[in-house]
Amino acid sequence: MGGTQKKPISTMEKRAKEEEEKAPKKEKKQKGGKAAVSTLTPEQVSLKRALEEVQKQKATTPYELSTKLGINISSAKSLLKQLEKQGSIKVVAKNRRTVLYVAA
């Protein structure tokens, strides 16, 4: 009636040690996982290239631009702000979380 019993602490410690030893081996095998985003600065990514990406789509968010160009979201935001100041793009919708841009 008591159900299954808990394992002794020594058994749990042994299992934890075995898992720690196996963990580094698993990490080496998972090299082809998710693609890493490079940390390019807005200066390295030209405004012309960013404008081309914005013009290809109906509307663009900083997240979409960052994934297309392979840059950080903060860099994408600054690129979009620079393009807005130039008058190349305009803001369609804005809320506290994100901004939606369209080519002018």
C-alpha positions as CSV (number, residue, x, y, z in Angstrom):
1,M,0.0,0.0,0.0
2,G,2.9,2.4,0.5
3,G,3.6,2.8,-3.2
4,T,7.1,2.9,-4.7
5,Q,9.9,3.7,-2.3
6,K,12.4,6.6,-2.9
7,K,15.8,5.7,-3.9
8,P,18.6,6.1,-1.4
9,I,20.7,9.3,-1.7
10,S,23.8,7.4,-2.6
11,T,22.1,5.9,-5.6
12,M,20.8,9.3,-6.7
13,E,24.3,10.7,-6.4
14,K,25.8,7.9,-8.5
15,R,23.2,8.5,-11.2
16,A,23.9,12.2,-11.2
17,K,27.6,11.6,-11.6
18,E,27.0,9.2,-14.5
19,E,24.8,11.8,-16.3
20,E,27.4,14.5,-15.8
21,E,30.0,12.3,-17.4
22,K,27.8,11.5,-20.4
23,A,26.6,15.1,-20.8
24,P,29.8,16.5,-22.5
25,K,29.7,13.7,-25.0
26,K,26.2,14.6,-26.0
27,E,27.1,18.3,-26.5
28,K,29.8,17.4,-29.0
29,K,27.3,15.6,-31.2
30,Q,24.8,18.5,-31.3
31,K,27.0,20.9,-33.3
32,G,24.5,21.0,-36.2
33,G,21.7,22.4,-34.1
34,K,20.2,25.8,-34.3
35,A,22.0,28.4,-36.4
36,A,23.8,31.0,-34.3
37,V,23.1,34.7,-35.1
38,S,26.3,36.6,-35.8
39,T,26.8,39.8,-34.0
40,L,27.3,42.2,-36.9
41,T,27.0,45.9,-36.2
42,P,24.7,48.2,-38.2
43,E,27.8,49.8,-39.8
44,Q,28.8,46.4,-41.2
45,V,25.4,45.8,-42.7
46,S,24.7,48.5,-45.2
47,L,21.6,50.5,-45.1
48,K,21.1,49.7,-48.8
49,R,20.9,46.0,-48.0
50,A,18.4,46.6,-45.2
51,L,16.3,48.7,-47.5
52,E,16.2,46.0,-50.1
53,E,14.9,43.5,-47.5
54,V,12.2,45.9,-46.4
55,Q,11.1,46.6,-50.0
56,K,10.8,42.8,-50.7
57,Q,8.1,42.5,-48.0
58,K,4.7,44.2,-47.5
59,A,5.6,45.1,-43.9
60,T,8.7,44.5,-41.8
61,T,9.4,44.2,-38.1
62,P,12.8,44.4,-36.4
63,Y,12.7,40.6,-35.7
64,E,12.1,39.8,-39.4
65,L,14.9,42.0,-40.5
66,S,17.3,40.6,-37.9
67,T,16.6,37.0,-39.1
68,K,17.0,38.0,-42.8
69,L,20.3,39.8,-42.3
70,G,21.7,37.6,-39.5
71,I,22.1,40.5,-37.0
72,N,20.9,41.3,-33.4
73,I,17.4,42.6,-33.0
74,S,18.8,45.8,-31.4
75,S,20.9,46.4,-34.5
76,A,17.9,45.8,-36.7
77,K,16.0,48.4,-34.7
78,S,18.7,51.0,-35.2
79,L,18.9,50.3,-38.9
80,L,15.2,50.7,-39.3
81,K,15.3,54.0,-37.3
82,Q,18.0,55.3,-39.6
83,L,16.0,54.4,-42.7
84,E,13.0,56.1,-41.2
85,K,15.0,59.3,-40.6
86,Q,16.1,59.2,-44.2
87,G,12.5,58.9,-45.3
88,S,13.1,55.6,-47.1
89,I,10.5,53.8,-44.9
90,K,7.6,54.8,-42.7
91,V,6.0,53.6,-39.5
92,V,2.6,51.9,-40.1
93,A,1.8,50.6,-36.6
94,K,3.5,51.1,-33.2
95,N,2.9,49.7,-29.8
96,R,4.9,49.2,-26.7
97,R,6.5,46.0,-27.9
98,T,7.3,46.5,-31.6
99,V,7.1,48.8,-34.6
100,L,5.8,47.8,-38.0
101,Y,7.5,49.5,-41.0
102,V,6.6,49.8,-44.7
103,A,8.7,51.0,-47.6
104,A,7.8,54.6,-48.5
